[in-house]
Amino acid sequence: MKKLFILTLTLISLASFTPDKPAYRLVDTDGNQVNYAIMLELLQDADVVFFGEQHDNPISHWLELEITKDLYERKNGNIMIGAEMFEADNQLLLNEYLNDQISESSFEKEARLWPNYKTDYKPLVKFAKDSSIYFVATNVPRRYASLVYKQGLDTLEYLSAEAKSYMAPLPIAYDSTVACYASIMKEMKDMGHNNPNLPKSQALKDATMAYQISLNTPKDKLFIHYNGSYHSDNKESIIWHLNQYKPGLKIVTITTVVQSNIDTLNVDNQHLADYIIVVPEDMTRTN
């Protein structure tokens, strides 16, 4: 009887315990707190899930892996994944590594991997490899984005057919009035710069990622895409282009924001995405 009483008190104590130093808050687009399992219910019914990360935020990277694992289970393995961090001309290398045709060391040596690959993206690649998930290298090779930044979108027409195969079909759609591109120009002008090609280089990235996603969205699979939050916030950028390449897809977005106080979502951060991960601004960085 005494043991039962002690056990009851322990269970009551555990049930009433809430951490007073949470690493993050999960909220909906209006800032209302959301249960993780409830979010998964909506995610699993989507055609495409965009996970907008802060590139140096460990909470983003941990949740990317956790969400991917959980959706893999809920969808009985019927998922595909893709990421901004891998460029289209490295798809062959990525395929060869995932299919055990080249070694891990060869892949990591030859692919143009981000500096924080081993801590932040390698776990996703390993999960894809272990689970036989197709992983799409969605981004345009950075040299072409750099070319657009220096010379504009028209210069892409002079590239070889092979070079063009690593980007969205030309001409790239670009609308300077779309908020994500207009804001880049405004920020540049505020800093005393005026290069209209910067948002165009971003549009090349967005269009290429959107095009790659549009090619890999069969009806029986959920596509999960990882990208910097800029590229999917407000359902613009990549999603603006995706809606042109393949309209009618059910798209759900997640973003990550950093605040000094994570208990209440700042007004400026509301409506950025369907789900918002709110992280303390003093959270450690990964690079």
N, C-alpha and C positions, 0 to 999 in steps of 0.2 A: 504493500500500500504506500509506504514511504517512497519507494522507487518510482511508482506511478505518479505521485504528487510532484516529485522533483522533475520527472520527464515532462509533465504538463506545464510546469513553470518555465522550463527551458524552451518548449515549443512556443509558448505565449511570448517569451522574450524575443525569440528569433523572428516571429511574425510581426512584432511591433518595431523591430530594428530597421532604421533607414540610415544609409551612410550620410554623414554630414559633410563629406568632401567628395562629391561625385565627380568623375572624370569628364562627364558630358551630360547634356540633356537632349532628349529626342522629342521634337515638337512637330506639329503640323504646320501648314503654311501660315496659319493665323497666330501661331505661338502657343497653342494648347498642347500640353504634354501628351505623348502618345506611347502606348505600350509597343515594345519591339515586335511581339508576335502579331499584333494587329496590323502593323506596317507590312509584315511579311505576307499577310493575307492579300493585301492589295498588290504588292509587288509581283506575286506569283501569277496573277491574271494579266499582267502587262505583256505587250509584244517586245518592248524595249525598256530597260531600266538604265537611267543615267546616274552614275554616282559621281557627283562633283566634289573633288577633294581639295584640301590645302596640301600642296605637294610635300611640305615638310612636317605635316601633322600626324603623329603616331596613332591618334584615335581614328582618323580617316582610314589609315591603312589597315588597322586591326578590324574595323567594321567592314571594310571592303571584303576581307577574307571571310569573316563570319557570315555576312549576308550571302556571299557566293556559296559557301558550304551549305547553308540552310536552304537556299533556293534550289541547289542541286538535289538535295534530299526531297524537297516538296514536289519538284518537277520530275522526279525519277530519272535524273540525269539528263533531261532534255533541255539543256542550256548551252549557249555559246557565249564566249566572252571576247572582249576587244579592249584596246587601250590606246590612249594618246601617246603613251610612253614608248611605243614601238612603231617604227616607220615602215611603210609599205614595201620598200625594197629589201627589208630584212625578213619578209614573210617566209621565204625559202629556208633561211637559217632557223627561224623559229619552228617551222614544221619539222625540219630534220632533227632538231633537238628533242621536240616533243615525241617524235616517233623513234627515238633511240638510234638515229642514224649518224649522229655526231655526238661527241662528248660534251658534258657541261662546260668544261674548260674551253673547248673550241668555240662553243656558242658565246660564252661570256667574253672571249677575246675578240671575236670577229664582229659581233653585233654592236651597234652604237648605243650602249646602255646608259641610262641616266646614272649620275654619281651615287644616288641612294637606291640603286636597284637591289643590292643584296639585302638591305634591311626592309625595304618597303614593297618591292614588286616581285622579288624572287619567290616569296611564299605563294603568291597567286599563280605564278608560272609552274611551280612545283605541284600545286593542287591540280592544275589543268593537266599536267603530265601524268600524275598518279591516277587521275579520274577519266583520262581519255576525252577531255573536253577540247573542242577546237578553239584556238586562240587566234584572233585576227589582229594583225599589226595594222592599225587603221590610219595612222597619221601620214601626211606627206613627208617625204625626205626633207630634212631641214634646209638643205642647200637650195631647194626650190622656193621655199618660203623666204629665204635670205635674198634670192634673186628678185623676187617680187618686191621686197622691201626697198631694194636698190633701184629697180628699173620699171616696176609696175607689172600689172597682170598681162598686158599685151605681149610682153617678152616671152611668155610661156609658149606662144604659138611657134616659136622658132626652135623649140627643143625637138629632140628625136622622138620617134614613135615609142621607143622603149621608155624614155623619160616620162612621156605623157601617160604611160600605162600605170604609173605610180601615183597618179592624182585623179581627181574628179574630171569628167569630160569637160573639155573646153568649148566655149568660153565659160569661165567660172561666174556664176551669178553673184552680183554684188550690188547692194543697196545701201548707200551711205546714210540713209535716214533710219535704218534699223538701229534701235537704241544701243545695242552692244558695240556697234561700229561707230556710231555718233559719239558715244562717251569716250572712246579712245581718242578721237580727234579733239574733243573738248579738253581732255586731260593734257594732251600734247600742247595745245595752244596756250593753256594755262601755265605751262612750263616754258613757254617761249619757243616751242618747236612747231613746225608745220609741214610734216611729211605725210601727204595723203596716202602713201603706200603702206604705212604701218597697218591700218585696219584691213587693207586689201590682202596683206600677207596672212593676217589672221583668218580672213575669209577663205583663202586657199586651204588652210588647215581645216577649218570647219567643214568646208564643202567636201574635202577628201575623206574626212572621218565619216561624214554623213553618207557619202556614196558607198564607202566600204560597208557600213552598217546596212544600207539598203540592199546590198547584194547578199546579205547573210541573215535574213529574217524569215526563215520558213515558218509556216503556220504552227508547226508542232514544237517549236523551240522558243525559249526566252533568251533574248540577247541582253547581256549585261555589259555596259560600257563604262570604263573608268577614265576620267579626264579632270583637268583642273576645273574648279567650279565656274570660272568665267565661261567656259565652253558649253555650259548647259543651264546656267542660271536664267530665270525668267523665261525659260523655254525658247531661248533665242539661239544664236550662234549655230552650233551643230544642228539643233532641232529645227531651226528656220530652214536650213538646207534640206534636212531629211524630209520635212513635210512637202518639199517640192519633188524630191526624187521618189518618194513612196508615201503619198498622203493616206490618211486613215489609220495609221498605226496607233495602238494604245500605248502611250508613253507616260512613264512615271519617273519623276526626278527626285534626287536626294542632293542636298548641298551641305557644305560645312562652313560654319562661321565661327569667328573668335570674338569673345566678349569678356570684359572685366567681371561682369556679373552674369552667370549663366541661368539664373532662376527665372528671368523674364526676357523674352526675345525683344531685342531692340526694334523699334519701328522700322528703321532702315533695312533690317534683315527679314522683315515679314514678306511673304509672297515670293521669295526667291525660288522656291521649289515646293514640291508636294510635301516633302519631309526635310527637316532642317536639324542637323547635328550641331549643337551649341557647345563649344569647347572653351575652357578658361584660357585667357590670353597668356598666362604664365605656364601653360603646358609645355613640356620639353619639345624641342624640335629635332628632326631626324637628319638634317644635313646642314 
